[in-house]
Amino acid sequence: MPTTDPPRSLNFIEQIIENDNTSGKHDGRVHTRFPPEPNGYLHIGHAKSFCLNFGLAEKYGGKCNLRFDDTNPTKEEEEYVESIQEDVRWLGFDWEDRLLFASDYFEQMYEFAVELVKQGKAYVCDLDAEQTREFRGSLTAPGKDSPYRDRTVEENLDLFTRMRKGEFPDGSRTLRAKIDMASPNVNLRDPVVYRILHATHHRTADAWCIYPMYDWAHGLEDSIERITHSICTLEFENHRPLYDWFLDQLGVYHPQQIEFARLNLTYTVMSKRKLLRLVEQGHVDGWDDPRLPTIGGLRRRGYTPETIREFCDRIGVNKFNSTVEIALLEHCVRADLNKRSPRVMGVLRPLKVVIDNYPEDQIEQLDAVNNPEDPDAGTRQVPFTRELYIERDDFMEDPPKKFFRLTPGREVRLRYAYFVTCVDVVKDEATGEVVELHCTYDPATRGGDSPDGRKVKATIHWVSATQSIPAEIRLYDHLFTKEFPEEAEEGEDFMANLNPASLERLTDCRVEPSLAGAEPGARYQLERQGYFCVDPDSTSESLVLNRTASLRDTWAKIQKAQQNKPKQKQPRRKK
C-alpha cells in the first residue's frame, strides 16, 4: 500500500487560528498582512514572514494584504516598493487588489491623533530628541514627566494643528501619548506619536510635514484593514501593550498581535544596516549579489521559489530565537534542483587530451541522459572529437594509492563515450606543468561499456575541445568565515569575519554546446561539479554561470552527527 508522510503538527499560530475559528471569533475570518517598510530589499528573513502570512491566508481560505509601512520619507524609495512586489510575486504569492500603503491612511491617522488629544491622552511636547531620551529614564529607573505634559487640550489642539501646517522646524516639537512615565515597560513612557519632518514623501510628495511613528501607525493600519491576526517578529512583543493601548483608547476594531521568532542563519547577517554596509563599501556586487541572503541574491544564485518556501516550511514557527544551519537551506535547493535540472558536462579547469587513434576530422554525436531523476527528460546529443578537455584534477602523474582517475598507463571511462588509456604526458619545458595528455581509445566501448566485461574504477566527464563553448564560472562560498559572524574579537565588528575567498571567478571554462543561447535564470547540474544558474551578465557571445550549490550535502552529515551525539543524562530529582 502507498505510504504518506505523517501530517505536520500545527504551529502555535495555527493553533490560535483554529481556536478562534472554533469559537466563532472574527466570524471565522482569517485576514493577515505582510507589512514591509520600503527602505531596503527583502531577504530570506522577510521570506519567512510573508510565507507565513500569505500561507496562513491560503490555508484557511482567507486574505493577505501587501501593505507598505511608508512612514519615514527620508529612507523610502519607489525602487524598494517595486523590488518588494517583484520578490513577493516571484515567490508565488498574490495580494490581488490589496496593495496598500500606510500613507493611504495619513488623514485618518491624523484624525485619530486629534481624538486622542481631545480625550486628554496626548500632548505636544517641546523637548528635543536628546532631552526626550533623558526624561525617559532607563530599564532600572523610571522616567520623568515632561514639563509640557499638562498643557490644556485647547493648547495641544492648536499646536498640533500648527505642526501640520508646517509652522515649526524639524525636531522642535512632537506629539506624545500620555500614558505612564513610571511604567516598567519603557515603550509606555509617553511614546512619540508624531514628529515634524519636512521631507518629500515618495507617494504624498509635500502634502505632509508631520509623520506618524511606526507604533502609532501599525495598529491603526491593522484596524482600518480589519486584520484578524497581526503577526510580528519577537522584537515587537514589548510593543504589544502599546498596540493594545492605542486601539483601546480610540475604541476601534482591535486585531490580535502575535509574535514569532525571526529567522537567523549561520554564516550570514540579516540586519538591513549591516547588509547596506556590505553593499556601500563594495564587499559585494550590489543587492542581488549571490552571496547575500536577499531574495534578489538568492534568485540570481539559482534558488527557486519552491526551495525557499520548502525551507520556510521546514524550519517552522517558534516563540524563541534560534539560528538555523545554512546547510539546511542548501539541502533544500539540492533536493529541488536534483529533480528539475538538466544534466550537462562542463570543465572548470581544462586540461587538453588528444586521442591519438581517433580520426582527426570526425565528430561523433553520443547520447547523454538529460536527467536520471526524470524519466520524461529524454536524452541529448553530445559531440565527441579527437581533442577533448578534462578536469585538471582528474589526472595525476604520480598518484596516491586511492586515486582511481587518469594516470599514465591507466584506463578510465569517459562519461557516455569510451574507455581511454593515457599513453603520454606533455609538459611545459619552463615550468614542468602538465599541459597535454595523449590517450588511445577502445572503439568497442562506445557508450561507456566494455563488451568483454572488463571494468574500470573511474568515470570522468569531458567536453570536445573544438565543439564546446567558453564560459565564465563563478564559484561562491559563504560570505563569512565564522558560523556566527557577529561574534567578533574585541575591538572588531562583523566585517572582520568576511571571507576573502567567498567568490572565485574561473574564466577559461568550457561547457558542452547545448548551453549555447541559454537564458538568464536557466538552471543546470554540471555533472560532478554542482548546480549552476545562468547569470544575467551573460550575453549571446559570453556565457556566465553561477554555482548555486555543490553536490556535497553537509546537512546530512550534520543530522547524522546530531543523531549520534550521546544524550545528556538528566539529573535525578530528589524525593
ABEGO torsion letter per residue (X at the ends): XBBBBBBBBBBAAAAAAAAAAAAGBGGGBBBBBBBBBBAEBBBAAAAAAAAAAAAAAAAAGBBBBBBBBBABAAABBAAAAAAAAAAAAAAGBBAEABBBBAAAAAAAAAAAAAAAAAAGABBBBABBAAAAAAAAEBAABBBBBBAAAABBAAAAAAAAAAAAAGABBBGABBBBBBBBAABABAAABGBBABBBBBBBBAAAEAABABBBBAAAAAAAAAAAAGBABBBBBAAAAAAAAAAAAAAAAAGBBBBBBBBBBBBBBBGBBABAAAAAAAAAAGABBEAABAABABAAAAAAAGBBAAAAAAAAAAAEBBABBBBBBAAAAAAAAAAAAAAABBBBBBBABBBBBBBAABBAABBBBBBBBABAABAAAEBBBBBBBABBBBBAAABBABBBAABABBBBGBBBBBBGBBBBBBABBBBBAAAGBBABBBBBBBAAABGGBBAAGBBBABBBBBBBAAABBBBBBBBBBBABABABAABBBBGBBAAAABBAAABBBBAABBBBAAABGBBBGBBBBBBGAEBBBBBAABBAABBBBBBABBABBAAAAAAAAAAABBBBBBBBBBX
